[in-house]
Amino acid sequence: MFRNQYDNDVTVWSPQGRIHQIEYAMEAVKQGAATVGIKSNTHAILVALKRSSSELSAHQKKIISIDDHIGISIAGLTADARSLSRFMRTECLNNQYAYETPLPVSRLVTTVGSKLQVCTQRYGRRPFGVGLLVAGYDNLGPHIYQTCPSANYFDCKAMAIGARSQSARTYLEKHLDAFQNITDLEMLVAHGLRALRDTLPNEIDLNTKNCSVAIVGKNHPFTVYEDDDVAKFVSFSKLTHFKVKLT
């Protein structure tokens, strides 16, 4: 059952100037598990909420390493994210082979945007149903980029995408000025976890099983922390004295 006669294909415009297939893909991102990205003057971090399809299955990983200096977190269709991550890894390897230098983060995001745009303009293809937060570090410093199924991409100071992400964005906007000068990585990650916690219902709390953390920065290659490695970050974010510093 279609929404209307203008959403049969991605090449069809509605009289209001909208492409409904792209809007549906954007909705898939809004239904995905939330993820948060924050950068300071020296580092960028990603925090993602992991979901399990049932009590019998493991939690699905939401942070993917691309290169030593770049990684992504995803919200939306995981299969589409795997396809994009393979493409991004190939681009990084080709640049390293040809120029013997890491691929700049902005150039990689631009290339991904071009790949996403092809699926919004050609008949018989559908948009990628996944949104990415790209964290990286290069000669220009740390970066947080957001990409959308519409092929738009944005350079961000902090961003949250996924289900109930508006609550996390409200937290990030409130504490945005504090992020830039933070030198303590645990403090920066704790901000991300507090923002991510706002996307959860009151009866659910963050633990080592349902969240992942990734850090990249100066002299710090992209590193993903899962399961027990996340415990120290989760514990620190719940400390009383940390809550006092935020007020």
N, C-alpha and C positions, 0 to 999 in steps of 0.2 A: 504494500500500500504506500503510495507516494504522497509526499506533502502537497505537491501541486504538479502541474504539467511542465514546470520549468526545472525540475530536479532530476530528470532522467539521466543526464550526462553532464560531465564537468565543462563541456564546451557551450552549454546553453545558458544564455543570460535571461534573467527575469526582467520584466518591465521596470522594476525598481533599481536595476543596475547591480543585482546580486547574483552570485553563483552559489546555489544552495549546496552543491556537493562539497564545496570547500567549507562551508559553515558546518556541515555534518562532521567533517574531519576535525574541525576545531572543537566540536562538542565531544569527540572521542578523547581529546586531550583533557578536557574538563572532568571526564569520568575516571581518569587514571589516578593512581596513587600520587599523593603530593610529594613534591621535591623542592628544596630551597637551595639557593646559591648566594654566597656573600663573598665580597673581596675587601681586603684591607690594602695598605700601601705595599705590602710585601707578599701576601699570600691570597689564594682563593680557595674556598671550601665549598663542598657540595654535601648536602644532607638529604637523604631520601627515605621515604616510608615504604617498607616492603609489605606486600600482601601475599596471603596463601589462599588458593582456591577452595581448600577445605582443611579440616583438622588433620587429614591423612597426608597432606602434601607439605613440602617445604616452602618457605617463603621465597618469592621470586626476586632475583637480584635486579636492582634498578640503577646501579652505577656501573659504567663500562669504561675500562681504560682504553685509550686510543693510542697514545704514545707516552714517552717519558715525561712530556710537559703538557699533555692535554688529556682530558677525560670528559665524559658526559654523564648526566643523569636524565632519566626519561619519564614521561607521563603519557600514557596512551597505549597503543598496540606494541607489545614487546617484539613481535616478529618483524614489524616495520623498523623498529629501532636496531635490531640485529643487522638488517640489510644496510641501513645507513652507517652503522659502526664499521662494517667491513669496507664500505666505500671510503670512509674517513681514514681508516688505517692504511689503505692502499695509497691514498693521496700523501700521507705522511711518509710512507716508505719511498715513494717515487721521488719526493722532494729531497729526502736524505740521500738517496742514491745519486741523483743528478747534481745536487749542489753541496752535498756534505754539510748540511746545516738543517736544524729543525725547522719545520714549516711554521711560519707566523700564524698565530691563532686567528687573526682577522681574515687572512687569506683562505684558511680552511673553512671558516664559517661562510664566507662569500661563495666558495665553491659548492658547499652544501645547499645554500640558498638557490643557486642556479639549478642544481639537480632537482630540488623540490618544485621549482617553478615549471619545469617541463611537464610534470604530472598535472598541472592546473590548466594546461593549454592544449593538450593533445587528446584527440578522440580515442576512446577505448581504454583509457588509463584512469586510475583513481588517485587522489592525493594521498600522501603518506599520513596515516592517522596517528601520528606521534609528535609530541613537542619535546625539544631538547633544551637542557641547560648545559652549556659548554664552559668548562673551567680550564684555564690554561695560564701558562707563564712564558713570556718571551722577552725580547730586548726592550719592549715598551712597558714591561711590568705585568702584574696579574690581570686577568680578564674574566668576566662573566658575560656570556652571550646567551640570548634566548632565541630559539628558532621556532617557527610556527608552520603548520601544514599549508598555510597560504603563501609560503616562501618568503615571508617577512622575517627579518632578524634584527635584533636590537642589542646594542652594547649597554650593559646594566651595571649599576653599583651593587645592587642586590635584587633578587627576583625569586618568586615562588610560582609554580604552576601545578596544575592537577586539581583534584577534588578538594573543595573548601579552601582553596589557596588564597582567597581574599582575606581570610583571617590572618594568614601568615604575612601577606603583603602589608596589612595594617600594622603589624608588629614591626616589620622591617622599616616602614616609613617613619614610625615613631622613634626608632633608635638609629636611624641612618647615619647621623653625624658621629656616632660613637664608633662605627666600624672602621673608619679610615685609619685611625692612629693606634689601633689595637696591635700590640706586638706579641701578646700571649695567645698562642694557637688554641689552647683549651678554652679561653674566653671567647674567641671568635666562633669556635664550633658550638659552644654553649648557647650563643645567640641564635645560631641556626637551629639547634634542637628546640629551643624555646619557641621559635617561630613555627617549627614543624608541629610541635605539641598543640598549638592552637588550631590545627586542622583536624584534630581527633575529637571524637565525642568525649564527654566528661568521664565516662566509665572505663575508658581505655587510656593506658599510659604508655609512654615509650619504654622499650626494654632492648636487651641485646639481640632479640630475635626479629623485631619488626622495624629496625632502622639501620641504615648504613651511613658511613662518613667517608669522605675523600678529601685529601689535602694536596695542594700543589703550590709551589712558591719558589722563592730564591733559595738555591741550594737544597731544594726539597722536591724530588721527582714525584710525579703523580702517584699517590698511594691510597689504596682503598682499605678501609677498616671494617671488618665484618664480625658478627657474633661477639665472642669474648673480648676482642680488641676494642669494641665500642663501649665496654662497661665503664672505663674511666671517664669518657666524655659524658655519658648519661648521668653518672654519679655527680660529676662536677656541676652539671646544669641544674641539679636539684638542690644544691647547697644553699643554705639560708643566706650566707653572706653575699652570694652572687645575686640573689633576688634584691637585696638591699641596694646593690650598686646600680641596678637598672632603674630604680625609682628616682 
